[in-house]
Amino acid sequence: MQLDEHHRQRWEAELLRVHQHAWARALRSASLIASARREQPCPWFAALELDQGRDSWQAQAQECVQLAEWDGLQAPSELQACLKLPELAWPEPERLVQAAERWLPGFATELCKQLAAWSALGSQFVNRIEQEVVEGPVDPWRSLALEARALTLERMGEVDRALEAWDQAQSMERPRVRIQAAALAWDCDREEHWWLWAGRFDGSEPEWRSVQWLVPHLRRRRARRCSSQLPLPGQRLLRDCPPALMQLAMALE
Amino acid sequence: MEPVPELQLAPVSTRWQDWFRSRSPREILSRIAPGDPLRLRPRIGAFLEQRALLLEADAMQLRALALVARAAVRYRGQPELDLWLLDRIREAAEELIEDPQRSTAEASAFELLGRPLGLDPQGLRRATERFNRLPELDRQAFFGLVLRGKALESMSKEHNECATELARRARTVLLLFLEHAAGQGRLETSHATG
């Protein structure tokens, strides 16, 4: 009987942790959106969060609040406040980050770097990030520092240094990094880099999901380029695609 | 090597509605945790084997149970239960790889495995954390050649990869373990004896 009670407590503690992680993720999405609202124009990945995430974010937050209630818990007030929009003003992104940190310590480090990387402070922040790249002893924060540096350089318009930074970051084998790197290469018509990153999608499940994630963004970017008379990267970048990129090619046709 | 138990899925596939009938994840958890009626444990074993991952099965099961309970509220039978459960297991693995310190398994497999072999459990833990983030082919090479003792030639055919390259990958991973676990284990022993 005692053993059963002991097991029950462990299961419920884990469920609580899963609830809290979901809250942290929802707060993360909220902070990205809140920050992007303040920082227009925002770089492409923030725009992507906005484009694909507004409805799904609200559904995600709504679900967090509801499931917590059904389990006799209370979701963070910051999350509940965001759901009352547009009547109320959005909380400051930093406040949402702090709330996320409460449920998933260390998680906010990533957010702070991302937020800084695409805020007006990006160019100042790059030095701190450089320092972390050199000194950071622990994965996955080291890879996040590399990623944030690449984002910052990209935002500063330093394409060559950004591509180099992406190259360093993608060695950490995070699919998200590869997508962002591929997108920058596509945007800047850097064929060699495009193949370096996009050509490495191998069709495995996580990679495939990543490619699907990339498609709508590239399609929009292409449309923007068409309307602004900018030269298109050209279909040569998509010739002889690996199988996992075929959908990408078709979507861009 | 212990064979992966065969999955008996038919009864599970037809009974999920009974277990998932609630709005409260907590209530669902109280139905699916005791006795593992969804047979998560063998599914997890097969998943870890197939993906060549070194994660504690207890921690995986605990996390997967909680994720299933939370997601069950909105499950309506699509995709098929087996696939849906596999997604939860994958999610649990991703979370534990991303955030390994949060694993709550009680009896650490690293203690059980490391101590008798003279390896430092903490070093072993760090090495496996890094291992799980390596490219899949590196992990498969190490799993196949070092842990499972498969023949290089058959591994080469199975993965359609040059034998030398596979051996190189396995060796790199082996060095990672030696560097983290054995090195610190030796240090620890010399401190203890010296």
Chai-1 contact restraints between the chains, C-beta under 6 A:
chainA,res_idxA,chainB,res_idxB,connection_type,confidence,min_distance_angstrom,max_distance_angstrom,comment,restraint_id
A,W11,B,L29,contact,1.0,0.0,6.0,A-B,restraint_1
A,W11,B,A33,contact,1.0,0.0,6.0,A-B,restraint_2
A,E14,B,L62,contact,1.0,0.0,6.0,A-B,restraint_3
A,E14,B,A66,contact,1.0,0.0,6.0,A-B,restraint_4
A,L15,B,L29,contact,1.0,0.0,6.0,A-B,restraint_5
A,L15,B,A66,contact,1.0,0.0,6.0,A-B,restraint_6
A,L15,B,A69,contact,1.0,0.0,6.0,A-B,restraint_7
A,V18,B,A66,contact,1.0,0.0,6.0,A-B,restraint_8
A,V18,B,L67,contact,1.0,0.0,6.0,A-B,restraint_9
A,V18,B,R70,contact,1.0,0.0,6.0,A-B,restraint_10
A,L67,B,P25,contact,1.0,0.0,6.0,A-B,restraint_11
A,W70,B,R23,contact,1.0,0.0,6.0,A-B,restraint_12
A,W70,B,S24,contact,1.0,0.0,6.0,A-B,restraint_13
A,D71,B,S24,contact,1.0,0.0,6.0,A-B,restraint_14
A,D71,B,P25,contact,1.0,0.0,6.0,A-B,restraint_15
A,D71,B,R26,contact,1.0,0.0,6.0,A-B,restraint_16
A,E173,B,P135,contact,1.0,0.0,6.0,A-B,restraint_17
